[in-house]
Amino acid sequence: MERLQKVIANLGYCSRRKAEELISTGKVSVNGKIVTELGTKVKTSDTIEVDGNILDNNKNYEYYILNKPRGVITTTHDEHDRKTVVDLIDTNTRIYPVGRLDYDTTGLLLLTNDGVLANKLMHPSSKIDKTYIAKIEGMISPISIKKLRSGVVIDSYKTRPARVKVKSVNKKTNKSIVEITISEGKNHQVKKMFEAVGHHVEKLKREKYAIFDIRDLKVGDYRKLTFKEVSILYSLFK
């Protein structure tokens, strides 16, 4: 049995916080009875109704990989009516992004309505590898590379060791292209890591996430994950 608000969120209806609000205001019923207590636990066989909508515990989940363009918000809704990553996916299902990419960051993003898998992937203990290509100001030094590989302090927190590879340097423009792989997902982490060693990130693209890369996807394009790919993702947590 699981808490009602968690089940509602995992089924993709809304966020857990919103689910708690709906429960508290008497808009959720279980097996025909209104429930307002947040600690209520439910079984898979229970019938849950939210605002007149019966939630299907046996729903078909959808999984997508997107090559996010620059200038698109990683959220399901934007109060300023800016385009979101969800707007780019042609589906009537309420999907949401797994983690975040900054407004000006491009690259690989997963979206789904499978809350269980999304939570597993985003949990700090998952240690999912994420590979980025960063264009930075300045000529990165061996000392800075060594620091990034060992972990640097950002926001009073020392990052886990990263894998770092210099792709190219341009003395004329005073720029470096660096590939970095991290196993965490702190807010603006890659940008802050480079800032910690004295380099401002001009452009950032996520090229790989877990078993996926975006080599076959043009910017703005997406595809559904295969059953095998989803199974592999779940197998990462066994």
PASEBA-1860 file (N, C-alpha, C; in nm, 3 decimals):
! residues 238
1> MERLQKVI> 0.083/-0.119/0.000/0.000/0.000/0.000/0.087/0.125/0.000 ~ 0.040/0.229/-0.068/0.116/0.353/-0.076/0.027/0.473/-0.043 ~ 0.091/0.582/-0.004/0.015/0.703/0.027/-0.060/0.752/-0.097 ~ -0.181/0.799/-0.073/-0.270/0.839/-0.181/-0.208/0.945/-0.271 ~ -0.146/1.048/-0.213/-0.090/1.156/-0.295/0.024/1.106/-0.385 ~ 0.099/1.008/-0.336/0.208/0.951/-0.415/0.153/0.873/-0.534 ~ 0.047/0.797/-0.508/-0.015/0.719/-0.616/-0.069/0.811/-0.725 ~ -0.137/0.918/-0.684/-0.193/1.013/-0.781/-0.081/1.073/-0.867
9> ANLGYCSR> 0.029/1.112/-0.802/0.143/1.170/-0.875/0.207/1.069/-0.968 ~ 0.224/0.945/-0.921/0.287/0.841/-1.002/0.205/0.804/-1.124 ~ 0.074/0.824/-1.114/-0.012/0.796/-1.229/-0.012/0.911/-1.329 ~ 0.065/1.016/-1.298/0.081/1.125/-1.395/-0.030/1.228/-1.395 ~ -0.120/1.224/-1.294/-0.231/1.319/-1.295/-0.184/1.460/-1.262 ~ -0.095/1.472/-1.163/-0.042/1.602/-1.122/0.078/1.578/-1.031 ~ 0.138/1.685/-0.982/0.251/1.672/-0.891/0.201/1.624/-0.755 ~ 0.293/1.575/-0.672/0.254/1.528/-0.539/0.200/1.643/-0.454
17> RKAEELIS> 0.262/1.760/-0.466/0.216/1.876/-0.390/0.074/1.913/-0.429 ~ 0.046/1.912/-0.560/-0.088/1.943/-0.608/-0.187/1.837/-0.561 ~ -0.142/1.712/-0.560/-0.229/1.602/-0.515/-0.267/1.623/-0.368 ~ -0.173/1.667/-0.288/-0.202/1.693/-0.146/-0.305/1.804/-0.132 ~ -0.294/1.905/-0.219/-0.391/2.015/-0.216/-0.531/1.966/-0.254 ~ -0.537/1.880/-0.355/-0.666/1.826/-0.400/-0.729/1.740/-0.291 ~ -0.647/1.662/-0.222/-0.698/1.577/-0.115/-0.751/1.663/-0.001 ~ -0.674/1.762/0.039/-0.712/1.848/0.152/-0.841/1.925/0.126
25> TGKVSVNG> -0.868/1.955/0.000/-0.988/2.033/-0.035/-1.107/1.943/-0.073 ~ -1.094/1.813/-0.046/-1.206/1.722/-0.066/-1.240/1.688/-0.210 ~ -1.142/1.693/-0.297/-1.166/1.665/-0.439/-1.121/1.525/-0.482 ~ -1.084/1.444/-0.382/-1.037/1.308/-0.412/-1.122/1.207/-0.335 ~ -1.163/1.102/-0.404/-1.237/0.995/-0.338/-1.171/0.861/-0.365 ~ -1.184/0.770/-0.270/-1.132/0.633/-0.284/-1.248/0.537/-0.263 ~ -1.276/0.459/-0.364/-1.388/0.364/-0.361/-1.519/0.433/-0.328 ~ -1.535/0.556/-0.384/-1.660/0.630/-0.369/-1.669/0.717/-0.246
33> KIVTELGT> -1.569/0.715/-0.159/-1.573/0.794/-0.037/-1.469/0.906/-0.042 ~ -1.511/1.029/-0.011/-1.420/1.144/-0.010/-1.311/1.123/0.096 ~ -1.188/1.149/0.057/-1.075/1.135/0.149/-1.005/1.270/0.163 ~ -0.984/1.315/0.287/-0.917/1.444/0.309/-0.791/1.429/0.393 ~ -0.762/1.308/0.440/-0.645/1.285/0.525/-0.525/1.248/0.439 ~ -0.416/1.327/0.450/-0.300/1.308/0.364/-0.226/1.177/0.389 ~ -0.241/1.119/0.507/-0.170/0.994/0.537/-0.240/0.870/0.485 ~ -0.354/0.887/0.420/-0.433/0.774/0.372/-0.351/0.687/0.275
41> KVKTSDTI> -0.356/0.557/0.296/-0.288/0.464/0.206/-0.390/0.384/0.125 ~ -0.353/0.354/0.002/-0.445/0.283/-0.088/-0.378/0.162/-0.151 ~ -0.462/0.071/-0.200/-0.414/-0.049/-0.268/-0.427/-0.030/-0.419 ~ -0.359/-0.112/-0.494/-0.366/-0.105/-0.640/-0.507/-0.128/-0.690 ~ -0.584/-0.210/-0.619/-0.720/-0.244/-0.660/-0.822/-0.135/-0.628 ~ -0.782/-0.034/-0.548/-0.875/0.072/-0.509/-0.908/0.162/-0.628 ~ -1.032/0.213/-0.631/-1.074/0.306/-0.735/-1.054/0.449/-0.684 ~ -0.967/0.523/-0.751/-0.936/0.661/-0.711/-0.998/0.757/-0.811
49> EVDGNILD> -1.070/0.857/-0.758/-1.134/0.956/-0.843/-1.088/1.096/-0.800 ~ -1.040/1.174/-0.897/-0.993/1.309/-0.869/-1.070/1.408/-0.956 ~ -1.140/1.498/-0.889/-1.217/1.600/-0.962/-1.309/1.538/-1.068 ~ -1.367/1.424/-1.034/-1.459/1.358/-1.127/-1.392/1.267/-1.228 ~ -1.259/1.258/-1.225/-1.185/1.173/-1.318/-1.137/1.047/-1.246 ~ -1.175/0.932/-1.299/-1.130/0.806/-1.242/-0.990/0.776/-1.296 ~ -0.894/0.754/-1.206/-0.757/0.725/-1.246/-0.740/0.577/-1.273 ~ -0.672/0.546/-1.381/-0.653/0.408/-1.423/-0.518/0.357/-1.374
57> NNKNYEYY> -0.521/0.266/-1.276/-0.396/0.210/-1.224/-0.326/0.120/-1.325 ~ -0.398/0.079/-1.428/-0.340/-0.010/-1.528/-0.319/0.063/-1.660 ~ -0.299/0.192/-1.651/-0.285/0.274/-1.772/-0.159/0.236/-1.850 ~ -0.162/0.267/-1.978/-0.045/0.245/-2.061/0.047/0.365/-2.048 ~ 0.170/0.339/-2.012/0.267/0.447/-1.997/0.330/0.481/-2.131 ~ 0.372/0.606/-2.142/0.440/0.653/-2.262/0.578/0.705/-2.223 ~ 0.676/0.680/-2.310/0.813/0.720/-2.283/0.871/0.782/-2.409 ~ 0.933/0.899/-2.395/0.988/0.970/-2.510/1.130/1.017/-2.481
65> ILNKPRGV> 1.209/1.026/-2.589/1.338/1.091/-2.583/1.332/1.210/-2.678 ~ 1.375/1.327/-2.629/1.365/1.452/-2.705/1.502/1.518/-2.714 ~ 1.530/1.575/-2.831/1.649/1.660/-2.845/1.602/1.804/-2.825 ~ 1.614/1.851/-2.702/1.558/1.982/-2.663/1.630/2.098/-2.732 ~ 1.554/2.188/-2.793/1.614/2.308/-2.852/1.644/2.413/-2.745 ~ 1.727/2.508/-2.780/1.754/2.623/-2.693/1.627/2.709/-2.684 ~ 1.604/2.769/-2.569/1.491/2.861/-2.554/1.357/2.794/-2.528 ~ 1.360/2.667/-2.485/1.236/2.596/-2.451/1.243/2.560/-2.303
73> ITTTHDEH> 1.133/2.580/-2.232/1.129/2.558/-2.087/1.109/2.411/-2.054 ~ 1.189/2.360/-1.960/1.174/2.221/-1.916/1.072/2.214/-1.803 ~ 0.945/2.218/-1.843/0.835/2.209/-1.747/0.710/2.169/-1.825 ~ 0.600/2.147/-1.754/0.476/2.111/-1.821/0.391/2.234/-1.854 ~ 0.419/2.344/-1.784/0.340/2.466/-1.805/0.424/2.587/-1.766 ~ 0.412/2.695/-1.843/0.485/2.818/-1.812/0.387/2.933/-1.798 ~ 0.395/3.004/-1.687/0.299/3.112/-1.660/0.314/3.230/-1.756 ~ 0.428/3.236/-1.826/0.449/3.343/-1.923/0.419/3.298/-2.066
81> DRKTVVDL> 0.358/3.179/-2.077/0.318/3.124/-2.207/0.435/3.100/-2.302 ~ 0.553/3.073/-2.245/0.666/3.035/-2.329/0.653/2.887/-2.365 ~ 0.713/2.847/-2.476/0.702/2.709/-2.522/0.773/2.617/-2.423 ~ 0.709/2.504/-2.393/0.766/2.405/-2.302/0.802/2.278/-2.379 ~ 0.881/2.193/-2.316/0.921/2.067/-2.380/0.800/1.979/-2.409 ~ 0.697/1.988/-2.326/0.577/1.908/-2.346/0.504/1.952/-2.474 ~ 0.513/2.080/-2.507/0.449/2.131/-2.629/0.508/2.068/-2.755 ~ 0.628/2.015/-2.745/0.696/1.959/-2.862/0.656/1.815/-2.891
89> IDTNTRIY> 0.588/1.750/-2.794/0.550/1.609/-2.808/0.403/1.598/-2.847 ~ 0.375/1.526/-2.955/0.238/1.509/-3.003/0.171/1.393/-2.929 ~ 0.110/1.424/-2.817/0.039/1.324/-2.738/-0.071/1.391/-2.657 ~ -0.177/1.316/-2.628/-0.284/1.367/-2.543/-0.264/1.324/-2.398 ~ -0.160/1.248/-2.374/-0.129/1.201/-2.239/-0.054/1.307/-2.161 ~ -0.081/1.317/-2.033/-0.012/1.414/-1.948/0.126/1.360/-1.912 ~ 0.225/1.394/-1.991/0.363/1.353/-1.965/0.438/1.467/-1.899 ~ 0.554/1.438/-1.845/0.635/1.541/-1.781/0.782/1.504/-1.796
97> PVGRLDYD> 0.870/1.603/-1.790/1.013/1.577/-1.810/1.076/1.507/-1.691 ~ 1.175/1.423/-1.719/1.253/1.356/-1.615/1.375/1.445/-1.588 ~ 1.372/1.518/-1.479/1.480/1.613/-1.450/1.461/1.741/-1.530 ~ 1.569/1.821/-1.537/1.559/1.951/-1.602/1.681/1.980/-1.688 ~ 1.657/2.061/-1.791/1.765/2.124/-1.866/1.735/2.272/-1.866 ~ 1.837/2.354/-1.847/1.817/2.499/-1.842/1.756/2.551/-1.972 ~ 1.698/2.669/-1.964/1.635/2.736/-2.078/1.729/2.743/-2.198 ~ 1.858/2.772/-2.172/1.953/2.788/-2.281/2.038/2.663/-2.306
105> TTGLLLLT> 2.005/2.553/-2.239/2.077/2.427/-2.259/1.999/2.339/-2.357 ~ 2.070/2.274/-2.447/2.007/2.188/-2.546/2.039/2.042/-2.515 ~ 1.973/1.953/-2.591/2.012/1.813/-2.584/1.910/1.717/-2.528 ~ 1.960/1.604/-2.484/1.878/1.487/-2.452/1.794/1.505/-2.326 ~ 1.665/1.478/-2.342/1.571/1.486/-2.230/1.471/1.373/-2.243 ~ 1.442/1.305/-2.133/1.340/1.202/-2.130/1.210/1.260/-2.076 ~ 1.098/1.214/-2.131/0.966/1.255/-2.082/0.879/1.131/-2.071 ~ 0.792/1.127/-1.970/0.708/1.010/-1.949/0.592/1.046/-1.857
113> NDGVLANK> 0.499/0.952/-1.843/0.395/0.964/-1.741/0.410/0.851/-1.639 ~ 0.524/0.783/-1.644/0.556/0.676/-1.550/0.630/0.737/-1.431 ~ 0.555/0.771/-1.328/0.613/0.837/-1.213/0.713/0.753/-1.137 ~ 0.691/0.622/-1.133/0.782/0.534/-1.060/0.920/0.537/-1.123 ~ 0.926/0.520/-1.256/1.055/0.522/-1.325/1.119/0.661/-1.317 ~ 1.040/0.765/-1.336/1.093/0.902/-1.331/1.157/0.929/-1.195 ~ 1.091/0.889/-1.087/1.145/0.912/-0.953/1.274/0.833/-0.931 ~ 1.279/0.711/-0.984/1.400/0.630/-0.971/1.517/0.697/-1.043
121> LMHPSSKI> 1.491/0.746/-1.164/1.597/0.807/-1.244/1.648/0.936/-1.180 ~ 1.558/1.012/-1.118/1.596/1.142/-1.061/1.651/1.134/-0.919 ~ 1.633/1.019/-0.853/1.678/1.009/-0.715/1.831/1.017/-0.708 ~ 1.885/1.093/-0.610/2.031/1.110/-0.600/2.109/0.979/-0.593 ~ 2.047/0.874/-0.539/2.117/0.746/-0.525/2.131/0.670/-0.656 ~ 2.059/0.715/-0.760/2.059/0.642/-0.888/2.195/0.648/-0.958 ~ 2.267/0.760/-0.943/2.399/0.778/-1.005/2.396/0.753/-1.156 ~ 2.292/0.806/-1.222/2.280/0.792/-1.366/2.381/0.884/-1.436
129> DKTYIAKI> 2.457/0.828/-1.529/2.555/0.909/-1.603/2.486/1.002/-1.701 ~ 2.536/1.126/-1.705/2.486/1.227/-1.798/2.608/1.294/-1.860 ~ 2.616/1.293/-1.993/2.732/1.348/-2.061/2.695/1.477/-2.134 ~ 2.776/1.581/-2.112/2.752/1.712/-2.171/2.872/1.756/-2.254 ~ 2.844/1.838/-2.356/2.948/1.906/-2.430/2.935/2.054/-2.397 ~ 3.043/2.111/-2.341/3.041/2.251/-2.298/3.140/2.334/-2.379 ~ 3.092/2.448/-2.426/3.182/2.547/-2.487/3.208/2.651/-2.381 ~ 3.335/2.663/-2.341/3.367/2.750/-2.229/3.465/2.859/-2.271
137> EGMISPIS> 3.463/2.967/-2.195/3.559/3.075/-2.218/3.693/3.037/-2.157 ~ 3.802/3.066/-2.229/3.935/3.040/-2.176/3.992/2.906/-2.219 ~ 4.121/2.892/-2.199/4.193/2.769/-2.230/4.201/2.685/-2.102 ~ 4.125/2.578/-2.099/4.121/2.499/-1.976/4.256/2.431/-1.953 ~ 4.301/2.433/-1.830/4.433/2.382/-1.795/4.426/2.240/-1.739 ~ 4.536/2.167/-1.743/4.541/2.033/-1.682/4.503/2.035/-1.535 ~ 4.539/2.143/-1.466/4.505/2.153/-1.323/4.354/2.160/-1.305 ~ 4.287/2.239/-1.389/4.141/2.251/-1.381/4.074/2.118/-1.414
145> IKKLRSGV> 4.126/2.050/-1.513/4.071/1.919/-1.550/4.083/1.821/-1.433 ~ 4.200/1.822/-1.368/4.222/1.734/-1.254/4.124/1.765/-1.141 ~ 4.098/1.894/-1.117/4.002/1.933/-1.013/3.862/1.882/-1.045 ~ 3.819/1.898/-1.171/3.686/1.851/-1.210/3.675/1.700/-1.195 ~ 3.782/1.631/-1.230/3.781/1.485/-1.218/3.776/1.439/-1.073 ~ 3.831/1.519/-0.984/3.834/1.483/-0.842/3.708/1.528/-0.768 ~ 3.640/1.629/-0.824/3.524/1.688/-0.757/3.556/1.828/-0.709 ~ 3.464/1.921/-0.733/3.482/2.059/-0.691/3.368/2.100/-0.599
153> VIDSYKTR> 3.391/2.206/-0.522/3.289/2.253/-0.428/3.199/2.356/-0.495 ~ 3.069/2.328/-0.497/2.968/2.423/-0.546/2.856/2.430/-0.443 ~ 2.815/2.549/-0.409/2.707/2.566/-0.311/2.733/2.486/-0.182 ~ 2.856/2.492/-0.133/2.896/2.422/-0.010/2.885/2.270/-0.022 ~ 2.890/2.221/-0.142/2.877/2.077/-0.166/2.988/2.034/-0.261 ~ 3.056/1.923/-0.230/3.160/1.873/-0.320/3.100/1.772/-0.416 ~ 3.116/1.797/-0.544/3.060/1.709/-0.646/3.132/1.575/-0.650 ~ 3.064/1.475/-0.701/3.129/1.346/-0.723/3.232/1.361/-0.834
161> PARVKVKS> 3.331/1.273/-0.838/3.429/1.277/-0.947/3.360/1.269/-1.083 ~ 3.411/1.348/-1.177/3.353/1.352/-1.313/3.455/1.299/-1.413 ~ 3.405/1.250/-1.525/3.492/1.213/-1.635/3.501/1.333/-1.729 ~ 3.623/1.375/-1.761/3.644/1.498/-1.837/3.738/1.471/-1.953 ~ 3.701/1.521/-2.071/3.785/1.507/-2.190/3.782/1.637/-2.269 ~ 3.898/1.691/-2.301/3.905/1.813/-2.381/3.890/1.774/-2.528 ~ 3.785/1.827/-2.593/3.760/1.795/-2.734/3.843/1.882/-2.827 ~ 3.856/2.012/-2.793/3.934/2.104/-2.875/3.958/2.234/-2.800
169> VNKKTNKS> 4.061/2.307/-2.843/4.088/2.440/-2.789/4.117/2.533/-2.907 ~ 4.082/2.660/-2.891/4.105/2.758/-2.996/4.172/2.881/-2.934 ~ 4.301/2.893/-2.960/4.376/3.004/-2.900/4.332/3.139/-2.954 ~ 4.289/3.143/-3.081/4.247/3.270/-3.141/4.121/3.326/-3.073 ~ 4.025/3.238/-3.049/3.900/3.283/-2.986/3.903/3.268/-2.834 ~ 4.008/3.202/-2.783/4.021/3.177/-2.639/3.901/3.098/-2.585 ~ 3.870/2.989/-2.656/3.759/2.902/-2.616/3.806/2.758/-2.608 ~ 3.737/2.679/-2.527/3.764/2.536/-2.518/3.631/2.460/-2.530
177> IVEITISE> 3.637/2.343/-2.593/3.522/2.253/-2.600/3.555/2.132/-2.514 ~ 3.474/2.109/-2.413/3.503/2.004/-2.316/3.384/1.909/-2.300 ~ 3.413/1.780/-2.298/3.311/1.679/-2.268/3.322/1.642/-2.121 ~ 3.209/1.645/-2.052/3.209/1.612/-1.909/3.093/1.520/-1.877 ~ 3.122/1.415/-1.800/3.019/1.320/-1.759/3.006/1.323/-1.608 ~ 2.883/1.348/-1.561/2.856/1.352/-1.417/2.751/1.246/-1.384 ~ 2.741/1.214/-1.256/2.642/1.114/-1.213/2.546/1.173/-1.112 ~ 2.534/1.305/-1.116/2.442/1.376/-1.026/2.352/1.468/-1.109
185> GKNHQVKK> 2.265/1.540/-1.042/2.177/1.631/-1.115/2.144/1.755/-1.035 ~ 2.245/1.815/-0.974/2.222/1.938/-0.898/2.184/2.053/-0.992 ~ 2.119/2.154/-0.936/2.074/2.268/-1.015/2.192/2.341/-1.079 ~ 2.189/2.355/-1.213/2.295/2.423/-1.288/2.433/2.363/-1.258 ~ 2.439/2.234/-1.232/2.563/2.175/-1.182/2.683/2.191/-1.274 ~ 2.666/2.157/-1.403/2.781/2.163/-1.493/2.834/2.306/-1.505 ~ 2.743/2.402/-1.519/2.785/2.542/-1.529/2.861/2.585/-1.403 ~ 2.811/2.545/-1.287/2.874/2.583/-1.161/3.009/2.515/-1.144
193> MFEAVGHH> 3.022/2.393/-1.195/3.149/2.321/-1.184/3.257/2.394/-1.265 ~ 3.223/2.437/-1.385/3.321/2.510/-1.466/3.352/2.646/-1.405 ~ 3.250/2.711/-1.350/3.273/2.840/-1.283/3.370/2.821/-1.166 ~ 3.360/2.706/-1.098/3.444/2.680/-0.982/3.592/2.670/-1.019 ~ 3.619/2.640/-1.146/3.760/2.634/-1.191/3.793/2.750/-1.284 ~ 3.706/2.853/-1.281/3.738/2.977/-1.351/3.697/2.988/-1.495 ~ 3.595/2.912/-1.537/3.553/2.917/-1.677/3.402/2.935/-1.689 ~ 3.361/3.035/-1.766/3.219/3.058/-1.791/3.172/2.971/-1.907
201> VEKLKREK> 3.057/2.907/-1.890/3.001/2.822/-1.996/2.918/2.907/-2.092 ~ 2.957/2.907/-2.219/2.882/2.983/-2.321/2.769/2.900/-2.381 ~ 2.796/2.772/-2.406/2.695/2.683/-2.461/2.706/2.548/-2.393 ~ 2.590/2.483/-2.378/2.590/2.353/-2.311/2.487/2.261/-2.378 ~ 2.532/2.141/-2.408/2.442/2.042/-2.470/2.459/1.908/-2.400 ~ 2.346/1.844/-2.365/2.353/1.710/-2.308/2.343/1.609/-2.422 ~ 2.446/1.529/-2.437/2.451/1.434/-2.548/2.410/1.293/-2.508 ~ 2.431/1.258/-2.381/2.399/1.121/-2.337/2.331/1.123/-2.201
209> YAIFDIRD> 2.241/1.028/-2.182/2.174/1.010/-2.054/2.152/0.861/-2.038 ~ 2.217/0.802/-1.937/2.208/0.656/-1.915/2.249/0.582/-2.043 ~ 2.157/0.506/-2.103/2.190/0.426/-2.221/2.163/0.500/-2.352 ~ 2.116/0.624/-2.345/2.071/0.695/-2.464/2.169/0.803/-2.510 ~ 2.165/0.831/-2.640/2.233/0.948/-2.694/2.141/1.010/-2.799 ~ 2.180/1.126/-2.853/2.092/1.199/-2.947/2.150/1.206/-3.088 ~ 2.238/1.114/-3.120/2.303/1.119/-3.251/2.203/1.112/-3.367 ~ 2.095/1.040/-3.349/1.998/1.020/-3.458/1.878/1.116/-3.451
217> LKVGDYRK> 1.883/1.211/-3.359/1.771/1.304/-3.344/1.816/1.447/-3.375 ~ 1.745/1.511/-3.467/1.773/1.652/-3.495/1.716/1.736/-3.382 ~ 1.764/1.859/-3.368/1.715/1.948/-3.263/1.564/1.966/-3.279 ~ 1.491/1.943/-3.171/1.346/1.956/-3.173/1.273/1.827/-3.204 ~ 1.345/1.725/-3.249/1.284/1.597/-3.283/1.276/1.507/-3.159 ~ 1.189/1.408/-3.164/1.173/1.314/-3.055/1.130/1.178/-3.110 ~ 1.137/1.077/-3.026/1.086/0.944/-3.061/1.042/0.873/-2.934 ~ 0.960/0.770/-2.952/0.919/0.689/-2.838/1.028/0.587/-2.805
225> LTFKEVSI> 1.040/0.556/-2.676/1.132/0.451/-2.637/1.069/0.315/-2.668 ~ 1.154/0.218/-2.697/1.105/0.083/-2.721/1.083/0.012/-2.588 ~ 1.008/-0.098/-2.594/0.985/-0.177/-2.472/1.118/-0.225/-2.414 ~ 1.210/-0.263/-2.502/1.340/-0.312/-2.457/1.416/-0.201/-2.385 ~ 1.411/-0.079/-2.439/1.482/0.033/-2.376/1.426/0.063/-2.237 ~ 1.294/0.059/-2.225/1.232/0.085/-2.095/1.271/-0.024/-1.996 ~ 1.274/-0.148/-2.043/1.312/-0.261/-1.957/1.456/-0.245/-1.909 ~ 1.544/-0.198/-1.997/1.684/-0.177/-1.958/1.693/-0.069/-1.850
233> LYSLFK> 1.615/0.039/-1.867/1.616/0.145/-1.765/1.574/0.090/-1.629 ~ 1.468/0.009/-1.627/1.423/-0.048/-1.500/1.527/-0.143/-1.442 ~ 1.600/-0.212/-1.530/1.699/-0.307/-1.483/1.816/-0.240/-1.412 ~ 1.833/-0.109/-1.434/1.942/-0.035/-1.371/1.924/-0.028/-1.220 ~ 1.801/-0.052/-1.173/1.772/-0.034/-1.030/1.747/-0.166/-0.959 ~ 1.774/-0.277/-1.025/1.753/-0.407/-0.961/1.873/-0.445/-0.875
END
